[in-house]
Amino acid sequence: MRYLGLATAIAVTTLLGLSGLGVANEPEATPVASAVITQLVLRDHTVTLTSAPAGYLYTVTDSAGTVLNADLTEAQFAEQYPELLAMLQPAIADDSSELMMLAPVIDQ
């Protein structure tokens, strides 16, 4: 009877110890760095457009470099900064545009 109690205690201790190993060995999620597509530098703000797996992300900083908002989706950016989106939108080519030019062509 004594051996049965000792064997049970060892088995329970071993199972409890091994169950924690699965959790302890899981790697932590590392943040994925987004590739910077462009930056629009204005007098009062800088808008950084990055590419992420889910689409474009916008980061807005002030002239001192303080991050005001980071990783905004296009909808969030449009809601919070409609005037900045209006300035940035003509500079972004999409699949439907054949040619984009930001400066006029002058015939000579």
Buried (B, 14 or more C-beta within 10 A) or exposed (E): EEEEEEEEEEEEEEEEEEEEEEEEEEEEEEEEEBEEEEEBEEEEBBBBBBEEEEEBBBBBBEEEEEEEBEBBBBEEBBEBBEEBBEEBEEEBEEEEEEEEEEEEEEEE
